[in-house]
């Protein structure tokens, strides 16, 4: 898997660039997310990197962080390759991720305020709820440094409660 990480990072950045280009016209300051952010997620404690395969072909990926004590897990990165969008791969992949971690009580993820496609996917397809909006006036207390996103760096935080767990 280590040999796959450069391709994983490039495919992830290509997928994330779509909304940036649609919203802001270009990706001027380098790839989003930065190489540093992606590499940090690969190496984070409890991180697990998944390739998404369909018919044996690599069509996307995910990075999850799994807390085996609290079962509050996070989806750190999730993408479907640009040339594979619109075929239901994301829906099937998310169902497989949930099935892989059946002890999860809460899933958490984030997406930029301008990423309408992701917001639709997480809320309407996967069953997440928007629980917080982070921006300059209400920063994310867990954010270690400024993001490399264009615009005002606004981010939605989503949660999905599994089973009878009360969020």
Secondary structure, DSSP 8 states (H G I E B T S, - for coil): -GGGHHHHHHHHHHHHHHHHHHHHS--TTS-SS-HHHHHHHHHSTTEEEEEEEETTEEEEEEEEE--TTT-EEEEEEEEE-GGGTTSSHHHHHHHHHHHHTTT-SEEEEEEETT-HHHHHIIIIIT--EEEEEEBTTB--TT--S----STT--EEEEEEE-TT---
